[in-house]
Amino acid sequence: MATLHRVSRLCTRRLAVLSPHIGGFRATRATSIPRPLALPALSWRHSHFHTSSGVLAQLDKTSRNVRKSTENLHRAAEELNAEPAESAQSQSQNAQPENAQPAQPEKGEDKPRWKRPTKEEMLSTATGFYNRMRVRFKWALFRQDRPTNMDDISAFLSWFMVGNIVWIVLGTTTFFSLVLFTMNTVFAQEWIAAKIGNIVSRQTGMSVVFEEAIVPHWKGGVIQFRNVFVSRRPGGGHKARKGSQGEAAALAGEKQHSSQPAQDDDGNYTQFDLTIETVDVTLSFSKYMSGKGILKEVEVKGIRGVVDRNHLRWKRNQDPRKNKNVHKTGDFEIENFKLEDALVSLHQPGRDRPFNVSVFNMELPQLRKHWLFYDLLSANNLSGSYDNSLFTIHPRQIHGVPSSQLNEDKTWKKVSRLRVDKVNIEHLNRGVQGAFGWIVSGNVDLLADLMLPSDTDDYTMSEMMKDVLERWEHTLMRRGRKPGDPVSMPSGSHSDEPLTTSAQAAQAQKYLVLDLRVQLNDVRAAVPLFNTDLNYVNNAMIRPIVAYINSRDTYIPINCRVVKKVDDFAGSWTMYDSGLMDNISEEVYQAFAENVSNDEARHRRMKKVSLWSLQLAAQLLLLSIGTIA
């Protein structure tokens, strides 16, 4: 009975809702529209409801009344939709002439649709700030005010994930800066400092201590490290943590004076303790994925400390070229490196006194771990002092010609000038064979023009095709044909002749040329006690060269050219393991030999001139005596 009562109430409520619409239809039409049948008011406590047959009869009657009312409503709606079309058709027929045929409705013409509400209409119906924000948000996403479904949520999540991935790839520094700013708590600062320091320690083998937190520098778009202590000592642990520089220095001193040696660490490497004021870095996720390290740009300011090389030990007759760096995936390749205000005390092995090395300003277009020394020679500008001797690297300048026009033919990537003033000879002659090794005292002025080759990537396809055509023309000329003759080359033909102009330029790009001018000031030389490493030519020239050096009291100018393969700089960090010092010493020896030969030739000429003058004077004297007699 309860179920029957609910069904009856539902039917009565539906008819009550639809009856006003039916009344509205009647007001707009001249003809009468059949109204739905009204349900009889039943008393739910009537006697025949308590029987099953009475219940079924009432349900059947109620369903018939509902069905009839629904049919009447549909019929009224169809008539209302047809009325505007009939009125418009009658008006068009009155306006047309009598002989005109009525216009037929086009096939497939859409019926008038429901008009979508505009943004202003939805905002006018919204009440409150949050409702208006909801309307604006949905209008920006869906262009309508409808409930969100799973497709909308999944699309939004996909857009969020893809957008963050693109943000990490393109704006790695900004992303990590926001992460650091968000996690700006004491625990997060220590955790992030430890993680970043451990990554640096694993790649470089150094211990890192951060005195202050790692903070993003929004104005410069970089991540800044302040008051960093970097140390490399035996038993350093290669761990990073947060603390003061005093604690880090004390810990490094304890490890240095500890009597217990570190396991598998003989200390045969350059050891140092450095404090850095600020380090600004820019990160690149794309470089990290390509195996070139995550660092894109680095700027370092304010370096102080000690570099100790007294612990280095070499085997007898060890070749420095065997100590080159071996390239590994993940070695840093920084695109832009800047260094300002660096001053360290350098302790060299076998030296009684330490000396200072300072860098005032350095700007490198790139700094790669595998090409460290070569990138230092390629500096845009570099200035500093080495044991109170100033040195600079800057673009070469010539009067009347701008620096940008010195290399218009693109033969060289860059032409720089290296200048070193009054460097002590002891920094050049230790462990070096040749003329520099024979000099025991004095100082040297160096002036060199560095001609750096272009990158191999600059050798474009057009240049390659030009080289092929030049080879082809050269082969035709050898066969006695003109280049314009329509002759096809055999498919397997090739020429063993030297490359022509463009090919020679491409081959020259693989070499570094160093035009060196050396001025030896107040130098003294000595014959080495053991000269078993000299051949018979050098052994024959050593004494004349030493005598030539000792005979000059002021200065000795030497001019030479050093041609060095660029591949020899791969993995080299100093001028010794690259072999550049040996090449310079060899060229200086050749220049000394030429100077000695020229000096001996000049002496012979002077003797001949003196003898000729003496003979001429004797002849004049004899002629004078004969005339008097």
C-alpha positions as CSV (number, residue, x, y, z in Angstrom):
1,M,0.0,0.0,0.0
2,A,2.8,2.4,0.7
3,T,4.2,1.8,-2.8
4,L,0.8,2.5,-4.4
5,H,0.5,5.7,-2.4
6,R,3.9,6.9,-3.6
7,V,3.1,6.1,-7.3
8,S,-0.2,8.0,-7.0
9,R,1.4,11.1,-5.4
10,L,4.1,11.1,-8.2
11,C,1.6,11.1,-11.0
12,T,-0.5,13.8,-9.3
13,R,2.7,16.0,-8.9
14,R,3.7,15.6,-12.5
15,L,0.3,16.6,-13.8
16,A,0.3,19.6,-11.5
17,V,3.6,20.7,-12.9
18,L,2.6,20.4,-16.5
19,S,-0.9,22.0,-16.1
20,P,0.5,25.7,-16.0
21,H,2.3,25.1,-19.3
22,I,-0.9,23.8,-20.8
23,G,-2.7,26.9,-19.6
24,G,0.0,29.1,-21.3
25,F,-0.5,27.3,-24.5
26,R,-4.2,28.0,-24.4
27,A,-3.7,31.7,-23.9
28,T,-1.6,31.9,-27.0
29,R,-3.9,30.0,-29.3
30,A,-7.3,30.8,-30.5
31,T,-8.4,27.2,-30.7
32,S,-8.9,25.1,-27.6
33,I,-6.3,22.5,-26.7
34,P,-7.5,19.4,-24.9
35,R,-6.5,19.4,-21.3
36,P,-5.2,16.4,-19.5
37,L,-7.6,14.4,-17.6
38,A,-7.6,15.1,-13.9
39,L,-7.1,12.2,-11.6
40,P,-9.9,11.6,-9.3
41,A,-9.4,12.5,-5.7
42,L,-9.2,9.1,-4.1
43,S,-9.3,8.3,-0.5
44,W,-6.4,6.1,0.3
45,R,-8.4,4.5,2.9
46,H,-11.2,3.4,0.5
47,S,-12.5,0.0,1.1
48,H,-11.7,-1.6,-2.3
49,F,-8.0,-0.6,-2.0
50,H,-7.6,-3.3,0.5
51,T,-8.3,-6.0,-2.2
52,S,-5.8,-7.0,-4.9
53,S,-8.4,-6.6,-7.7
54,G,-9.2,-3.0,-6.6
55,V,-5.5,-2.1,-6.5
56,L,-4.9,-3.4,-10.1
57,A,-8.0,-1.5,-11.4
58,Q,-6.9,1.8,-9.9
59,L,-3.4,1.4,-11.2
60,D,-4.6,0.6,-14.7
61,K,-6.9,3.6,-14.7
62,T,-4.2,5.9,-13.4
63,S,-1.7,4.8,-16.1
64,R,-4.3,5.4,-18.8
65,N,-5.0,8.9,-17.6
66,V,-1.3,9.6,-17.5
67,R,-0.8,8.3,-21.1
68,K,-3.6,10.4,-22.4
69,S,-2.3,13.5,-20.8
70,T,1.1,12.9,-22.2
71,E,-0.3,12.5,-25.7
72,N,-2.3,15.7,-25.4
73,L,0.8,17.6,-24.3
74,H,2.9,16.3,-27.3
75,R,0.1,17.2,-29.7
76,A,-0.2,20.7,-28.3
77,A,3.6,21.2,-28.6
78,E,3.6,20.1,-32.3
79,E,0.8,22.5,-33.1
80,L,2.6,25.4,-31.4
81,N,5.8,24.7,-33.4
82,A,3.8,24.6,-36.6
83,E,1.9,27.8,-36.1
84,P,4.9,30.3,-36.7
85,A,5.8,28.5,-39.8
86,E,2.2,28.7,-41.2
87,S,2.0,32.5,-40.4
88,A,5.4,33.1,-42.1
89,Q,4.3,31.1,-45.2
90,S,1.0,33.0,-45.4
91,Q,2.8,36.3,-45.3
92,S,5.2,35.3,-48.1
93,Q,2.3,34.1,-50.2
94,N,0.6,37.5,-49.9
95,A,3.8,39.3,-50.9
96,Q,4.4,37.1,-54.0
97,P,2.6,37.6,-57.3
98,E,-0.3,35.3,-58.2
99,N,1.7,33.4,-60.9
100,A,4.7,32.8,-58.5
101,Q,5.1,29.3,-57.0
102,P,5.5,28.9,-53.3
103,A,9.1,28.5,-52.1
104,Q,9.9,24.9,-51.1
105,P,11.8,24.4,-47.9
106,E,15.4,23.4,-48.4
107,K,16.3,19.8,-47.6
108,G,18.4,19.3,-44.5
109,E,17.6,22.8,-43.1
110,D,18.1,22.7,-39.4
111,K,15.4,23.7,-37.0
112,P,16.0,26.6,-34.7
113,R,18.3,25.6,-32.0
114,W,18.8,26.6,-28.4
115,K,21.1,29.7,-28.1
116,R,24.2,29.2,-25.8
117,P,24.4,31.8,-23.1
118,T,27.2,34.3,-23.3
119,K,29.8,35.0,-20.7
120,E,28.1,38.2,-19.7
121,E,24.8,36.4,-19.2
122,M,26.4,33.8,-17.0
123,L,28.2,36.4,-15.0
124,S,24.9,38.4,-14.5
125,T,23.2,35.3,-13.0
126,A,26.2,34.5,-10.7
127,T,26.1,35.7,-7.1
128,G,29.2,36.2,-5.1
129,F,32.9,36.4,-5.8
130,Y,33.5,32.6,-5.9
131,N,30.6,32.0,-8.2
132,R,31.9,34.6,-10.7
133,M,35.4,33.0,-10.4
134,R,33.9,29.6,-11.2
135,V,32.1,31.0,-14.2
136,R,35.2,32.7,-15.5
137,F,37.3,29.6,-15.0
138,K,34.8,27.3,-16.8
139,W,34.4,29.9,-19.6
140,A,38.1,29.9,-20.1
141,L,38.2,26.1,-20.3
142,F,34.9,24.9,-21.7
143,R,33.2,28.1,-23.0
144,Q,30.1,27.1,-21.1
145,D,28.9,26.6,-17.5
146,R,28.5,22.8,-17.3
147,P,29.6,20.3,-14.7
148,T,33.1,18.8,-15.2
149,N,33.5,15.2,-16.1
150,M,36.3,12.7,-16.1
151,D,37.4,13.7,-19.6
152,D,37.9,17.3,-18.5
153,I,39.8,16.2,-15.4
154,S,42.1,13.8,-17.3
155,A,42.8,16.5,-19.9
156,F,43.7,19.0,-17.2
157,L,46.0,16.6,-15.5
158,S,47.7,15.7,-18.8
159,W,48.2,19.4,-19.6
160,F,49.6,19.9,-16.1
161,M,52.1,17.1,-16.4
162,V,53.2,17.9,-19.9
163,G,53.5,21.6,-19.0
164,N,55.7,20.8,-16.0
165,I,57.9,18.5,-18.1
166,V,58.4,21.2,-20.7
167,W,59.1,23.7,-17.9
168,I,61.8,21.4,-16.5
169,V,63.4,21.0,-19.9
170,L,63.3,24.6,-21.0
171,G,63.5,26.4,-17.7
172,T,65.5,24.1,-15.4
173,T,66.9,26.9,-13.3
174,T,63.5,28.6,-12.7
175,F,62.0,25.2,-11.8
176,F,64.7,24.4,-9.3
177,S,64.6,27.9,-8.0
178,L,60.9,27.6,-7.3
179,V,61.5,24.2,-5.6
180,L,64.2,25.7,-3.4
181,F,62.0,28.7,-2.5
182,T,59.1,26.3,-1.7
183,M,61.2,24.1,0.5
184,N,62.7,27.1,2.4
185,T,63.0,25.4,5.8
186,V,66.0,24.5,7.9
187,F,65.6,20.8,7.3
188,A,65.0,21.3,3.6
189,Q,67.9,23.6,3.2
190,E,70.3,21.1,4.8
191,W,68.8,18.2,2.8
192,I,69.1,20.1,-0.5
193,A,72.6,21.3,0.3
194,A,73.7,17.8,1.2
195,K,72.2,16.3,-2.0
196,I,73.7,18.9,-4.4
197,G,77.0,18.8,-2.6
198,N,77.1,15.0,-2.8
199,I,76.5,15.2,-6.6
200,V,79.4,17.6,-6.9
201,S,81.6,15.5,-4.7
202,R,81.0,12.3,-6.7
203,Q,81.9,14.1,-9.9
204,T,85.0,16.0,-8.6
205,G,86.1,14.0,-5.6
206,M,86.0,17.0,-3.3
207,S,84.4,17.6,0.1
208,V,81.9,20.5,0.2
209,V,80.6,22.5,3.1
210,F,77.8,25.1,2.8
211,E,77.8,27.8,5.5
212,E,74.6,29.4,4.3
213,A,71.6,28.0,2.6
214,I,71.2,27.6,-1.2
215,V,68.9,30.3,-2.2
216,P,67.4,31.3,-5.7
217,H,68.5,34.7,-7.1
218,W,65.3,35.8,-8.9
219,K,66.7,39.0,-10.3
220,G,69.6,37.3,-12.1
221,G,67.8,34.0,-12.9
222,V,70.4,31.9,-11.2
223,I,70.8,29.7,-8.1
224,Q,73.4,31.1,-5.7
225,F,75.7,29.4,-3.3
226,R,77.2,31.6,-0.6
227,N,80.2,31.0,1.6
228,V,81.2,27.6,0.3
229,F,84.2,25.7,1.6
230,V,85.8,23.2,-0.8
231,S,88.5,20.8,0.2
232,R,90.4,17.8,-1.3
233,R,92.4,15.9,1.3
234,P,93.1,12.2,1.9
235,G,90.2,10.7,3.8
236,G,87.8,13.6,3.0
237,G,84.9,11.2,2.7
238,H,83.5,13.0,-0.4
239,K,80.5,14.1,1.6
240,A,78.8,17.5,1.7
241,R,77.1,19.0,4.7
242,K,76.0,22.4,6.1
243,G,78.1,24.2,8.6
244,S,80.6,27.1,9.1
245,Q,83.9,27.6,7.3
246,G,85.7,27.5,10.7
247,E,84.4,24.0,11.4
248,A,85.3,22.9,7.9
249,A,88.8,24.3,8.1
250,A,89.3,22.6,11.5
251,L,88.0,19.3,10.1
252,A,90.4,19.6,7.1
253,G,93.3,20.3,9.4
254,E,92.5,17.3,11.6
255,K,92.4,15.1,8.5
256,Q,95.6,16.5,7.2
257,H,97.6,15.8,10.4
258,S,95.9,12.6,11.1
259,S,98.3,9.7,11.6
260,Q,95.8,7.1,10.2
261,P,96.1,7.0,6.4
262,A,92.9,6.8,4.4
263,Q,92.1,3.5,2.8
264,D,93.1,3.3,-0.9
265,D,94.1,7.0,-0.9
266,D,97.8,7.6,-1.2
267,G,97.4,11.4,-1.5
268,N,99.3,11.5,-4.8
269,Y,97.3,14.4,-6.2
270,T,96.9,18.1,-5.9
271,Q,95.4,18.9,-2.5
272,F,93.7,22.2,-1.7
273,D,91.5,24.0,0.8
274,L,89.5,26.8,-0.7
275,T,86.7,29.2,0.4
276,I,84.4,30.7,-2.1
277,E,82.3,33.8,-1.5
278,T,79.5,33.2,-4.1
279,V,78.8,30.7,-6.8
280,D,76.0,31.5,-9.3
281,V,74.9,28.6,-11.5
282,T,72.4,28.1,-14.3
283,L,71.1,24.6,-14.8
284,S,70.0,22.8,-18.0
285,F,68.1,19.6,-18.0
286,S,68.7,19.0,-21.8
287,K,72.5,19.2,-21.2
288,Y,72.1,16.6,-18.4
289,M,70.2,14.3,-20.6
290,S,72.8,14.6,-23.4
291,G,75.6,13.6,-21.0
292,K,77.3,17.0,-20.7
293,G,76.5,17.7,-17.1
294,I,73.7,19.8,-15.6
295,L,75.6,23.1,-15.4
296,K,75.0,25.6,-18.2
297,E,76.5,28.8,-16.9
298,V,78.8,29.3,-13.8
299,E,80.0,32.6,-12.2
300,V,82.5,32.4,-9.3
301,K,83.6,35.3,-7.1
302,G,86.0,35.6,-4.2
303,I,88.3,32.6,-4.0
304,R,90.8,32.3,-1.2
305,G,92.9,29.4,0.0
306,V,95.9,27.1,-0.4
307,V,96.8,24.7,-3.2
308,D,99.4,22.1,-2.1
309,R,101.3,20.1,-4.7
310,N,104.1,18.9,-2.4
311,H,102.5,15.5,-2.2
312,L,102.9,14.8,-5.9
313,R,105.3,12.0,-6.8
314,W,106.4,10.9,-10.2
315,K,108.0,7.8,-11.4
316,R,111.4,8.1,-13.1
317,N,111.2,9.0,-16.8
318,Q,107.4,9.2,-16.5
319,D,105.6,10.6,-19.5
320,P,103.2,13.4,-18.5
321,R,101.0,12.5,-21.4
322,K,99.9,9.4,-19.6
323,N,98.2,11.6,-16.9
324,K,95.6,13.0,-19.2
325,N,92.0,13.0,-18.3
326,V,89.8,10.1,-19.7
327,H,86.5,11.4,-21.0
328,K,83.4,10.0,-19.3
329,T,79.7,10.6,-19.8
330,G,78.6,13.4,-17.5
331,D,81.8,15.4,-17.5
332,F,80.9,19.1,-17.3
333,E,80.8,21.2,-20.4
334,I,79.9,24.7,-19.2
335,E,78.8,27.1,-22.0
336,N,79.8,30.3,-20.2
337,F,82.3,30.6,-17.2
338,K,83.3,33.7,-15.3
339,L,85.8,34.1,-12.5
340,E,86.6,37.2,-10.5
341,D,88.9,38.0,-7.5
342,A,90.8,34.7,-7.0
343,L,93.9,34.5,-4.9
344,V,95.6,31.3,-3.8
345,S,98.9,30.3,-2.3
346,L,100.6,27.7,-4.4
347,H,103.1,25.2,-3.0
348,Q,105.1,23.5,-5.7
349,P,107.1,20.3,-5.1
350,G,110.8,20.8,-4.5
351,R,110.4,24.5,-3.9
352,D,111.5,26.2,-0.7
353,R,108.9,29.0,-0.8
354,P,105.3,29.2,-1.8
355,F,104.1,31.9,-4.1
356,N,100.8,33.6,-4.9
357,V,98.7,33.0,-8.0
358,S,95.8,35.4,-8.6
359,V,93.2,35.9,-11.3
360,F,91.7,39.3,-11.6
361,N,89.1,38.6,-14.2
362,M,88.5,35.6,-16.5
363,E,85.7,35.0,-19.1
364,L,85.6,31.8,-21.0
365,P,83.1,31.1,-23.9
366,Q,83.1,27.5,-22.7
367,L,84.8,25.3,-20.1
368,R,85.0,21.6,-20.7
369,K,86.6,19.1,-18.3
370,H,88.1,17.1,-21.2
371,W,89.5,20.3,-22.9
372,L,90.4,22.3,-19.8
373,F,93.8,23.8,-20.9
374,Y,92.6,24.4,-24.5
375,D,89.6,26.3,-23.2
376,L,91.8,28.4,-21.0
377,L,93.9,29.4,-24.1
378,S,90.6,30.2,-25.9
379,A,89.6,32.8,-23.2
380,N,87.9,36.0,-24.3
381,N,89.9,37.8,-21.7
382,L,92.1,36.7,-18.8
383,S,94.2,38.7,-16.5
384,G,96.1,37.9,-13.4
385,S,99.5,37.4,-11.8
386,Y,101.8,34.4,-11.3
387,D,104.5,34.9,-8.7
388,N,104.1,38.7,-9.1
389,S,104.4,38.4,-12.9
390,L,101.5,39.8,-14.8
391,F,99.9,37.8,-17.5
392,T,97.0,38.6,-19.9
393,I,95.1,37.0,-22.7
394,H,93.1,39.3,-24.9
395,P,92.1,39.7,-28.6
396,R,94.9,40.9,-30.8
397,Q,94.8,44.5,-31.8
398,I,96.4,46.2,-34.8
399,H,96.4,49.9,-35.7
400,G,93.9,50.8,-38.4
401,V,92.1,47.5,-38.4
402,P,89.3,46.5,-36.0
403,S,89.6,43.2,-34.3
404,S,86.5,41.8,-36.0
405,Q,88.1,42.3,-39.4
406,L,91.4,40.5,-38.7
407,N,89.9,37.1,-39.7
408,E,87.5,37.9,-42.5
409,D,88.4,34.7,-44.4
410,K,87.3,32.6,-41.4
411,T,90.5,30.6,-41.5
412,W,90.9,31.0,-37.7
413,K,88.2,31.0,-35.1
414,K,90.0,33.5,-32.9
415,V,93.4,35.2,-32.8
416,S,94.4,36.1,-29.2
417,R,97.5,37.6,-27.7
418,L,99.2,36.1,-24.6
419,R,101.6,38.3,-22.7
420,V,103.7,37.3,-19.6
421,D,106.0,39.9,-18.0
422,K,109.2,39.1,-16.0
423,V,108.4,35.5,-15.1
424,N,111.1,33.8,-13.2
425,I,113.0,31.2,-15.2
426,E,112.6,28.6,-12.4
427,H,108.9,28.3,-13.3
428,L,109.9,27.2,-16.9
429,N,113.0,25.1,-16.6
430,R,112.1,22.5,-14.0
431,G,111.9,19.1,-15.5
432,V,112.3,20.5,-19.0
433,Q,115.0,19.3,-21.4
434,G,116.6,21.6,-23.9
435,A,117.7,25.3,-23.8
436,F,115.2,26.2,-21.0
437,G,116.6,23.4,-18.8
438,W,120.2,24.8,-19.2
439,I,119.3,28.3,-17.9
440,V,119.8,28.5,-14.2
441,S,118.9,32.2,-13.5
442,G,117.1,35.2,-15.0
443,N,113.6,36.1,-16.1
444,V,111.7,35.8,-19.3
445,D,109.2,38.0,-21.2
446,L,106.8,36.1,-23.3
447,L,104.7,37.5,-26.2
448,A,102.6,35.0,-28.2
449,D,99.9,35.2,-30.8
450,L,97.5,32.3,-30.5
451,M,95.7,31.4,-33.7
452,L,92.9,29.0,-32.7
453,P,91.4,26.8,-35.4
454,S,87.7,26.8,-36.2
455,D,85.5,24.1,-34.8
456,T,85.0,21.0,-36.9
457,D,81.3,21.6,-37.0
458,D,81.9,24.7,-39.0
459,Y,83.0,22.6,-42.0
460,T,79.6,22.8,-43.8
461,M,78.3,20.7,-46.7
462,S,78.9,23.6,-49.2
463,E,82.6,23.6,-48.3
464,M,82.7,19.8,-48.6
465,M,81.2,20.0,-52.1
466,K,83.6,22.7,-53.0
467,D,86.5,20.5,-52.0
468,V,85.1,17.6,-54.1
469,L,84.8,19.9,-57.2
470,E,88.3,21.2,-56.7
471,R,89.6,17.7,-56.6
472,W,87.7,16.8,-59.7
473,E,89.1,19.9,-61.6
474,H,92.6,19.1,-60.5
475,T,92.2,15.5,-61.8
476,L,90.9,16.8,-65.1
477,M,93.8,19.2,-65.4
478,R,96.3,16.4,-64.8
479,R,94.7,14.4,-67.7
480,G,95.0,17.4,-70.1
481,R,91.3,18.3,-70.2
482,K,89.6,21.6,-69.3
483,P,87.3,21.9,-66.4
484,G,84.4,22.9,-68.7
485,D,84.6,19.8,-70.9
486,P,81.7,17.3,-70.5
487,V,83.6,14.4,-69.1
488,S,82.3,12.1,-66.5
489,M,84.6,10.8,-63.8
490,P,84.8,7.0,-63.2
491,S,82.9,5.9,-60.1
492,G,85.9,4.5,-58.3
493,S,88.4,7.2,-59.3
494,H,90.2,9.2,-56.6
495,S,93.3,11.4,-56.4
496,D,96.2,11.1,-54.1
497,E,97.4,14.6,-54.8
498,P,97.5,17.1,-51.9
499,L,94.3,19.0,-51.2
500,T,93.7,22.3,-52.8
501,T,92.9,25.7,-51.2
502,S,89.7,24.9,-49.3
503,A,90.9,21.4,-48.3
504,Q,94.2,22.8,-47.1
505,A,92.2,25.4,-45.0
506,A,90.1,22.5,-43.6
507,Q,93.3,20.6,-42.8
508,A,94.8,23.7,-41.2
509,Q,91.8,24.0,-38.9
510,K,93.1,21.0,-37.0
511,Y,96.2,22.8,-35.8
512,L,96.9,25.6,-33.3
513,V,99.6,28.0,-34.4
514,L,101.6,29.9,-31.8
515,D,103.9,32.8,-32.9
516,L,106.2,33.2,-30.0
517,R,108.6,36.0,-29.1
518,V,110.8,35.2,-26.1
519,Q,113.1,37.8,-24.5
520,L,115.6,36.4,-22.0
521,N,116.7,39.1,-19.5
522,D,120.0,38.7,-17.5
523,V,120.1,35.0,-17.9
524,R,122.9,32.6,-17.1
525,A,123.3,29.1,-18.3
526,A,125.3,26.0,-17.3
527,V,126.3,22.8,-19.0
528,P,124.3,19.9,-17.4
529,L,126.3,17.3,-15.6
530,F,124.4,14.4,-17.1
531,N,123.5,14.8,-20.7
532,T,122.8,11.2,-21.7
533,D,119.4,12.2,-23.0
534,L,121.1,14.4,-25.7
535,N,121.9,13.2,-29.2
536,Y,125.2,14.0,-30.9
537,V,123.8,17.1,-32.6
538,N,122.5,18.6,-29.3
539,N,125.7,17.5,-27.5
540,A,127.8,19.3,-30.0
541,M,125.7,22.5,-29.8
542,I,125.3,22.6,-26.1
543,R,128.6,24.4,-25.3
544,P,128.3,27.0,-28.0
545,I,124.7,27.8,-26.9
546,V,125.7,28.1,-23.2
547,A,128.6,30.3,-24.2
548,Y,126.3,32.4,-26.4
549,I,123.8,32.8,-23.5
550,N,126.5,33.8,-21.0
551,S,128.1,36.3,-23.4
552,R,124.9,38.4,-23.4
553,D,124.6,40.7,-20.4
554,T,121.3,42.5,-21.3
555,Y,118.7,40.5,-23.2
556,I,118.5,37.8,-25.9
557,P,115.5,38.0,-28.3
558,I,114.2,34.8,-29.8
559,N,111.5,34.4,-32.4
560,C,109.9,31.1,-33.2
561,R,106.7,29.4,-34.3
562,V,105.0,26.4,-32.7
563,V,102.5,24.3,-34.6
564,K,100.5,22.0,-32.4
565,K,97.7,19.5,-33.2
566,V,94.5,20.3,-31.5
567,D,94.0,16.6,-30.7
568,D,97.0,16.8,-28.4
569,F,95.0,19.0,-26.1
570,A,92.3,16.4,-25.5
571,G,92.3,15.5,-21.8
572,S,95.2,17.8,-20.9
573,W,95.0,20.2,-18.0
574,T,98.5,21.8,-18.1
575,M,101.1,22.7,-20.7
576,Y,103.2,19.8,-19.7
577,D,100.8,16.9,-20.3
578,S,99.7,18.5,-23.5
579,G,103.3,18.5,-24.7
580,L,103.3,22.3,-25.4
581,M,106.2,23.0,-23.1
582,D,108.3,20.4,-24.9
583,N,107.4,21.9,-28.3
584,I,108.3,25.4,-27.1
585,S,111.6,24.2,-25.7
586,E,112.5,22.4,-28.9
587,E,111.7,25.5,-31.0
588,V,113.6,27.7,-28.6
589,Y,116.6,25.4,-29.0
590,Q,116.4,25.6,-32.8
591,A,116.3,29.4,-32.5
592,F,119.3,29.4,-30.2
593,A,121.2,27.2,-32.7
594,E,120.3,29.6,-35.5
595,N,121.5,32.5,-33.4
596,V,124.7,30.8,-32.6
597,S,125.3,30.0,-36.2
598,N,124.5,33.5,-37.2
599,D,126.8,34.8,-34.5
600,E,129.7,32.5,-35.6
601,A,129.1,33.6,-39.2
602,R,129.2,37.2,-38.1
603,H,132.5,36.5,-36.3
604,R,134.0,34.9,-39.4
605,R,132.9,37.8,-41.5
606,M,134.4,40.2,-39.0
607,K,137.6,38.3,-39.1
608,K,137.6,38.3,-42.9
609,V,136.9,42.0,-42.9
610,S,139.6,42.7,-40.3
611,L,142.1,40.6,-42.3
612,W,141.2,42.4,-45.5
613,S,141.5,45.8,-43.8
614,L,144.9,44.8,-42.4
615,Q,146.1,43.6,-45.8
616,L,144.9,46.9,-47.4
617,A,146.7,48.9,-44.7
618,A,149.9,47.0,-45.3
619,Q,149.7,47.5,-49.0
620,L,149.2,51.2,-48.6
621,L,152.1,51.3,-46.2
622,L,154.4,49.6,-48.7
623,L,153.3,51.8,-51.5
624,S,154.0,54.9,-49.4
625,I,157.5,53.7,-48.5
626,G,158.2,52.9,-52.2
627,T,157.1,56.4,-53.2
628,I,159.3,58.0,-50.6
629,A,162.3,56.0,-51.6
